[in-house]
């Protein structure tokens, strides 16, 4: 077979595979019904941990995983040290083939209030049950709509960036105090 024919065949095979991947939810979407609902919960909170829900413009990164259409305005952020989602289906509550409740556990360090740039240390283990349903062949998180649960390192970076942009000396001092409180949170 000639080089030109091989190239054409390779392009054709690639095009067919890409077409199949876009038409087959299991290949194209990590929240397809063929995937574990726990993986959907894990992906959602991994993105949340990185702070994607802090900016209204980045809602699109989680929109395909949830059933709500927009992110509510939050006055606080839950600062966490991590979270766990059990992949063992025996720890889930299976309502039926198309609905399941998956537990998630957060290692909370405290609450950061956005209006006052204040941090209140409240170390606790928080538990939530995430309800997922199959809609159009994909697992979607139905509830609860929790405030952002963001990792401490990411929050420290957000505060540092805000300090660099802030021109007002009083606000800069508030942000510096917030940064110090966040650093102490894990100690």
VEXBAFI-413514 format. One record per residue (C-alpha): residue number from 1; x, y, z. Coordinates in steps of 0.1 Angstrom, whole numbers. Example, Ala and Ser with C-alpha at 12.3 -4.5 7.8 and 13.67 -1.06 7.14 Angstrom:
BEGIN
  roro     c1     c2     c3
     1    123    -45     78
     2    137    -11     71
END
This chain:
BEGIN
  roro     c1     c2     c3
     1      0      0      0
     2     14     34     -9
     3     22     61     15
     4     -6     84      2
     5    -32     56      6
     6    -20     49     41
     7    -23     85     50
     8    -59     87     36
     9    -68     55     54
    10    -53     68     87
    11    -73    101     83
    12   -105     81     76
    13   -100     58    106
    14    -93     88    128
    15   -124    106    115
    16   -146     76    121
    17   -132     71    157
    18   -138    108    165
    19   -173    106    151
    20   -180     75    172
    21   -165     92    203
    22   -187    122    199
    23   -218    101    193
    24   -212     76    221
    25   -216     92    255
    26   -195     65    272
    27   -164     76    251
    28   -170    113    252
    29   -184    120    286
    30   -170    110    320
    31   -205    112    335
    32   -221     87    311
    33   -243     61    326
    34   -216     35    320
    35   -193     52    345
    36   -196     51    383
    37   -218     78    398
    38   -191     81    425
    39   -166     92    398
    40   -190    121    388
    41   -192    132    425
    42   -154    129    427
    43   -148    149    396
    44   -173    177    406
    45   -157    181    441
    46   -121    179    426
    47   -130    209    404
    48   -146    226    434
    49   -115    219    455
    50    -95    238    428
    51   -118    268    431
    52   -137    267    398
    53   -169    277    415
    54   -154    309    429
    55   -158    326    396
    56   -193    328    380
    57   -177    326    345
    58   -162    292    352
    59   -195    275    360
    60   -193    259    326
    61   -166    236    338
    62   -191    219    362
    63   -224    226    343
    64   -223    192    325
    65   -221    174    359
    66   -251    191    376
    67   -288    197    370
    68   -289    234    380
    69   -284    261    354
    70   -264    287    374
    71   -243    290    405
    72   -260    308    434
    73   -242    338    448
    74   -224    327    479
    75   -213    349    508
    76   -189    322    521
    77   -165    296    511
    78   -159    264    530
    79   -121    259    533
    80   -112    222    532
    81    -81    200    536
    82    -96    174    513
    83   -126    151    507
    84   -133    115    501
    85   -159     97    480
    86   -163     60    484
    87   -162     40    452
    88   -178     10    470
    89   -214      8    459
    90   -223     -9    492
    91   -218     25    509
    92   -242     42    486
    93   -280     43    488
    94   -293     29    456
    95   -329     42    450
    96   -332     25    416
    97   -313     19    384
    98   -315     56    376
    99   -311     73    410
   100   -284     69    437
   101   -272     88    468
   102   -234     88    471
   103   -218    100    504
   104   -190    125    504
   105   -169    135    534
   106   -150    168    537
   107   -122    176    561
   108   -133    212    569
   109   -108    237    582
   110   -131    266    585
   111   -153    292    568
   112   -142    322    549
   113   -167    350    547
   114   -163    370    514
   115   -179    403    525
   116   -156    408    555
   117   -126    388    542
   118   -127    370    575
   119   -118    334    583
   120   -134    315    612
   121   -116    282    620
   122   -141    254    624
   123   -123    221    620
   124   -148    194    615
   125   -156    164    593
   126   -186    174    572
   127   -207    147    555
   128   -232    151    526
   129   -252    127    506
   130   -252    136    469
   131   -282    126    449
   132   -276    117    413
   133   -301    108    385
   134   -296     96    350
   135   -308    122    326
   136   -303    117    288
   137   -279     88    294
   138   -257    108    319
   139   -253    109    356
   140   -262    144    369
   141   -259    157    404
   142   -294    169    415
   143   -287    180    451
   144   -275    193    474
   145   -262    227    461
   146   -235    233    486
   147   -214    265    489
   148   -180    262    473
   149   -156    237    492
   150   -122    250    482
   151    -88    236    492
   152    -67    257    516
   153    -38    260    491
   154    -61    274    464
   155    -77    299    488
   156    -42    310    498
   157    -34    317    462
   158    -67    335    457
   159    -59    358    487
   160    -24    364    475
   161    -36    374    440
   162    -62    397    456
   163    -34    413    477
   164    -13    420    446
   165    -43    437    429
   166    -55    457    459
   167    -45    493    460
   168    -62    503    492
   169    -39    499    522
   170    -66    490    547
   171    -80    463    525
   172    -45    450    518
   173    -40    447    556
   174    -73    428    559
   175    -62    404    532
   176    -28    399    548
   177    -45    390    581
   178    -68    366    562
   179    -37    350    546
   180    -21    345    580
   181    -53    329    594
   182    -55    306    564
   183    -19    295    569
   184    -25    288    606
   185    -57    267    598
   186    -38    235    592
   187    -13    238    620
END
